[in-house]
């Protein structure tokens, strides 16, 4: 199979006429590892000192930084993944 040959992909680039305005162009996005928290809850403690914060069971930590609508602020020492609304909005923007 040609795609198994060393340098096959590189040779495709070398043989592509990038100046040809009629060549097929595609757009794609590689999206991975979103760190989505299905239990994220706005207004909960973002600095709870546990492995998972921004949840209803999160206790206050040293600071009282609260989880926001779109995620925890960067100035909190949190262990919060993003809420569903942030992922949905990102995918809508990508679309």
Buried (B, 14 or more C-beta within 10 A) or exposed (E): EEEEEEEEEEEEEEEEEEEEEEEEEEEEEEEEEEEEBEEBBBEBBBBBBBEBBBBEEBEBBEBEBBBBEEBBBEEBBBBBBBBEEBBEEBEEEEE
